[in-house]
Amino acid sequence: MLTAISQTAGGLGYFSPRHASAGFAVVLIGGPAGTIEAFGIWAHRLRADAALIEAGAQLLASCEAVLPIEEIRNVPAAFLLKRLALIRVAPLGPSHGVEATDKGSTVLGKGKTKKKRM
């Protein structure tokens, strides 16, 4: 209430120690919390090197038809393709398999092409 009164009175200012200490606490807690969260994200990132990208390209090429999960030899390459939305899990009999998404088919050059407008 004192804040509202001080704002209507014009030049008078009001300082609330409770609000100031709460704002300072957010800065103190938010900084370390953000840093700890960043370390967690950094530790679980996918490390994409040339070998992993090559294995992902080969896996994507073999996913033209539904590929049984049992035939996947490089799991990190499959996770990379899944994160890039190039493959998806599809039912395959009693088990599951992976297949290329529309985006993955486009990358392979076998996707849907847009018709040009004239």
N, C-alpha and C positions, 0 to 999 in steps of 0.2 A: 504494500500500500504506500509505503514511503517513496518507492521508486516512481509510482504513478503521480504522486503529488509533486515530487521534485521535477518531473518532466513537464507538468502543466504550469509550474511556476516560472519556467523559463531558464534563467542562467544558473539556478541552483543545481548542484550535482549531488547524487547520493551514492555512497559506496557501501556495499554489503559485504562484510568480511566472510560471511557464509558462502556467498556466491563466488567470491574471489578464491577462496580455498578449495572449493569444489572444482573450479576451472583448472587450478594448478594441479589438483589430484588427477584429473583426466590426462593432463600432459605427462605427469610422472608415470602413470600406469600405462597409458597408451603407447608411449615410446618403447619401453621394454617388451610389452606384449606384441607390438608389431614386429619387433626384431626377432622374437622367438618364433612367431608365425612365419616370418620370411625364411628362417633356417629350416623349418619343417617343409616348406614348399621347395626350397632348394635341394634338400636331401632326397626328395621323391620325384625329381624331374627326370625326364627321359633323356639320356645322353645319346644324342644322334651323331654317330661317326659315319665314316664312309662305308664301313662294312655293314652296319645296321641298315643304312639306307639302301644298299645293294640287296641285302636279304629281304627287305620290305618290298622292293621292286619285283623281285622274283616271286615272292609270295602273292603279291597283287596280280601278277601275270597268271599264276596258277589258280586264281579265284574266279576265272571267267564263268565256270560252272561252280556249283556248291562243292567246296572242298571239305572233306571230313576233318573234324578237329584232331583226330588221332594222327593225321598226316602232317600236322604243323610241327616243324622241327625247331623253329626259332621263335620262341614266345615273345621276346622283346620286340621283334619286328612286327608281330601280330598286334601287340599293344600300340605300337607307333601308328600302324595303319588304322586301328580302331579310334585312336585319339584324333587322327586327321579326318575321320569320317569317310574313309575310303573302303572299309569293309564293315559288314554287320554279321551278327550271328543269325543263322537260319536253321529251322528244323530240318533234320535229315533222318528219316526213319526213326528208330528208337534213340538215336543220338542227335547231335547237333553238328552243324558245319558252318563255314564262313563263306560269304559270297561278296562280290563287289557291289557297292552301292552305285547309285546313278553317278555320283561324283567320281567314284573309282572307275567306272566304265568310261567316263569322259576322259580321265587321265590315261586310260589304256588306248583311247582312240576308237572305242567301240560304243560310245554312249550316244544318247539322243542328241541330234544336232538341231539347232534352231533354224527355221526357215527364214530366209532373207525376205524382208518386205520390199516391195517395189513401188 
